[in-house]
Amino acid sequence: MTSPSPLVLHHLNNSRSQRILWLLEELGVDYEIKHYQRDAKTNLAPEGLEAVHPLGRAPIITHGDTPLAESGAIIEYLIDEFGGQFKPTDNRYALNQYRFWMHFAEGSLMPPLVARLVLSKAKEKASPFFMKPVVAKVVDAITNAYYGPNLKTSLDYVNSYLKEHEWFAGEGLSGADFQMSFPLEAMQGRVGKGQYQAIDAWVNKIHSRDAYQRGLEKGGEYAYA
């Protein structure tokens, strides 16, 4: 009789795969971690991840012969396989909130956060030197016209929701919370703490969980700014 294929998380430092580690620790399932390090100069994932999945981006899991990428897909797969308690199927409102936040995290919240990061890097690395003021002016105009207001609208909405709800979907922890953790941590790193008190309190709450801390210890370096 053959033994079941191991569950493997292909984990990249300072990446979205940290939330998958947190979920795996909450689930209490057996799994292996294969660590990958970002390139010190480019900050990109190493080529080794492309051997696991053509996209070459973390997180990726393998469970059997087929690799699975994308945080949302991985979270849904792991919950379906090991943790049905993290999906509120018995309450239509909570289930709809689950669906909404699972998609909102990467569909609405992460794009302006990533854009702000990329644009800030453009300001820092503008060359030659005399071009820096011109690049800075263009970047600020783009940010102020679109990405800044868009991000503020999203964060105001999240903060307002968390003032009224302990978790994102239902009365307890769910896949939506795992999915939302990375963009809200990224927000704190890039926008700063203190502007959105309900978000700050929620992030502090998940950071205090034993499973989160175990995942952090196993994952290694995690600077989400």
C-alpha positions, 0 to 999 in steps of 0.5 A: 500500500502506497503512502499518501503524497505529502502536502508541500508548501513552496514558501517564499520569504516576504510573500503572500505564502505567509498566510498559507503557513498561518492557515496550515498551522490553524488546520493542524495538518502535516505538511512540509516547507520548501524555502525559497529566497528572493533575489537580493538585488531584484527582490524577485522570486528565484528561478527554482519556483518555475520548476514547480509552477510555470508562473514561478510565484509564491505561494504554491502547494503540491499535494499529489502530482499537481501543483496549485498556485494563487492564494485564494485557490490554495486557501479554498483547496485546503479548507475543502480538504482539511478544514470545513469549519473555516467556511460558513456554509450554514449562513447565507449572509456569512457565506456571501461575505466570505465570497466577497472578501476572498475576492476583494483582497486581491481584486480591489485592495492589493492592486493600489497597494502594489501600484503605490509600491512600484511607483515609490520605487520609480521615484527612488531609482529615477536616473539620471539624477536631474530626472528625479524631480520630474519622475516624482511629479509624475508619480505623485500626480498618478497616485493622487489622481487614482491610486490614492483615492481608490485605496482610501475608499477601500481601506475606509470600507474595511475599517468600517466593516471591522468596527462592526464585525469581529471576523470577515465572514461569520462569527469565527475565523474563516478563509476570508480572514486568511486571505485578507491578512496579507493586504492589511499587513501590507497596508500597515507597512506601506501606509502606516499604523494609526490611521485605521484603528479597527484594521490595526486591532484586527491585525494585532488580534491575528498576530496574537494567535498561537498558530500565526506565531508558529507559522511565522517561526517556521516561515522565517523572514517576513517583512511585508513593507 
